């Protein structure tokens, strides 16, 4: 079974450039999560979607970050303009949420995009 | 303030011994806790989930406990092996109205032969 697929695996770009990270969730999953991981702050939730609709974007650091999910099989996280402090590993995860809002299904993670902003 | 705390220092265990990792939380009332394993350069992988009304959950050599009074979960690996070396993350649901989870900072476990 194909897992969560993220691209690119590595991205190095200069400050001020636009960065787009991509994610293909597991087929049939209805929730998608974007995380950022750094040594200092650990694994932080940026935004999550249920049925392609953004539910909680309170973790998005600022207006330079935006995320979209145009359909059930694709999501993007965009940073424009990028800054050196955005350097981190960005993970996408998906899950199948059932029943009530406080569901308890495991999340399946991709292997991340390691982003370096020079 | 709300916190999820795991052993910040790495845990070094002799092969064959039981490794015990701790997850403490403050000012949360989670309905469940999850444990994940993360290897270098990889995303976290789900291991176990335990609900608030469950005291203990087992899966092969893994055991998780959940004490809502102490606000603590313990994660045990029995008969540890070098292949168990990884970072282990606990996560909980912070909000009864949402399907998101919040992760602790993780504990790095090293099993020496």
Interface residues (C-beta under 8 A of the other chain):
Chain A: X4 X31 X33 X42 X43 X45 X48 X50 X55 X56 X91 X93 X95 X97 X101 X102 X103 X104 X106 X107 X108 X109 X110 X111 X112
Chain B: X31 X32 X34 X41 X42 X43 X44 X45 X46 X49 X51 X89 X93 X95 X96 X97 X98 X99 X100 X101 X102 X103 X104 X105 X106
